[in-house]
Amino acid sequence: MDSADVLARLTRIEDLQQIRDLKMRYARYADDGYDADGLASLFAPDAVWDGGALFGRAEGTEALRAHFATAPAAIPWALHYILAPELTLDPDGVHASGTWYLWQPCTRRRRSGEERQAWLAGTYRDTYVKLDGVWRFQTVQVDARWLDALPSTPPA
């Protein structure tokens, strides 16, 4: 193995760790009252966050910031457990993709104003881009569902 191979392997390991760190910063900002500025700072300028019918969609930094600013009204408290990453780096060294599981105990505020303990379970499908040497989210797609009680049996 020559020095170029070692450098390429080291760069790959560092890139993968930086993407993991990015996702953990995302979880910590979300758990800190959905810190809209912090969350928006993790995304590329033209990024898309897509929570589907459950949470909506936002495109671009300002729309992302506005979207996350409204989240505490529906979810006053949350603890994001983001688990089991599968990450793939593209050969170009500036694009990557990943999937993660989400398990989220939280407080859910209903339209009536009532707050209840709830759980959110789902998956993330992300794409990433390296801009000026820093990994950012290009897309975050959340496929989640509310569990108002723990499931009695494992999913089929």
Backbone hydrogen bonds, N-H to C=O, Kabsch-Sander energy under -0.5 kcal/mol:
donor,donor_aa,acceptor,acceptor_aa,energy
6,V,2,D,-2.0
7,L,3,S,-2.6
8,A,4,A,-2.3
9,R,5,D,-2.4
10,L,6,V,-2.6
11,T,7,L,-2.6
12,R,8,A,-2.1
13,I,9,R,-2.3
14,E,10,L,-2.6
15,D,11,T,-2.7
16,L,12,R,-2.5
17,Q,13,I,-2.2
18,Q,14,E,-2.4
19,I,15,D,-2.0
20,R,16,L,-2.1
21,D,17,Q,-2.7
22,L,18,Q,-2.1
23,K,19,I,-2.1
24,M,20,R,-2.1
25,R,21,D,-2.4
26,Y,22,L,-2.1
27,A,23,K,-2.1
28,R,24,M,-2.4
29,Y,25,R,-2.8
30,A,26,Y,-2.4
31,D,27,A,-2.5
32,D,28,R,-1.0
33,G,31,D,-0.6
34,Y,30,A,-1.5
35,D,29,Y,-2.1
36,A,34,Y,-0.7
39,L,35,D,-3.0
40,A,36,A,-2.5
41,S,37,D,-1.7
42,L,39,L,-1.8
43,F,40,A,-1.5
44,A,137,F,-2.9
47,A,44,A,-2.0
48,V,138,Q,-2.1
49,W,58,A,-2.7
50,D,140,V,-3.4
51,G,49,W,-0.5
51,G,56,G,-3.8
54,L,51,G,-0.6
55,F,51,G,-1.6
56,G,52,G,-2.8
58,A,49,W,-2.7
60,G,47,A,-3.2
61,T,45,P,-1.4
64,L,60,G,-2.5
65,R,61,T,-2.7
66,A,62,E,-2.4
67,H,63,A,-2.4
68,F,64,L,-2.7
69,A,65,R,-1.8
70,T,66,A,-0.9
70,T,67,H,-0.9
71,A,67,H,-0.6
71,A,68,F,-0.8
73,A,70,T,-1.2
74,A,70,T,-0.6
74,A,71,A,-1.4
75,I,71,A,-2.6
77,W,107,T,-0.8
79,L,105,P,-1.9
81,Y,79,L,-0.6
81,Y,103,W,-2.1
82,I,80,H,-0.7
83,L,81,Y,-0.6
83,L,101,Y,-2.3
86,E,99,T,-1.9
88,T,97,S,-2.8
90,D,95,H,-2.9
93,G,90,D,-1.9
96,A,128,Y,-1.7
97,S,88,T,-2.3
98,G,126,D,-2.3
99,T,86,E,-1.6
100,W,124,Y,-1.8
101,Y,83,L,-3.0
102,L,122,G,-2.9
103,W,81,Y,-2.2
104,Q,120,L,-2.9
106,C,118,A,-2.4
107,T,77,W,-2.7
108,R,106,C,-0.5
108,R,116,R,-3.3
109,R,74,A,-3.0
110,R,108,R,-0.6
110,R,114,E,-3.0
113,G,110,R,-2.2
116,R,108,R,-2.4
118,A,106,C,-2.5
119,W,147,L,-1.8
120,L,104,Q,-2.0
121,A,145,R,-2.2
122,G,102,L,-2.2
123,T,143,D,-2.2
124,Y,100,W,-2.6
125,R,141,Q,-2.3
126,D,98,G,-3.0
127,T,139,T,-2.3
128,Y,96,A,-2.7
129,V,136,R,-2.3
130,K,94,V,-2.3
131,L,129,V,-0.7
131,L,134,V,-2.9
132,D,130,K,-0.5
134,V,131,L,-1.9
136,R,129,V,-2.5
137,F,42,L,-2.5
138,Q,127,T,-3.0
139,T,127,T,-1.5
140,V,48,V,-2.2
141,Q,125,R,-2.0
142,V,50,D,-2.9
142,V,140,V,-0.5
143,D,123,T,-2.8
143,D,141,Q,-0.5
144,A,142,V,-0.6
145,R,121,A,-2.2
147,L,119,W,-3.4
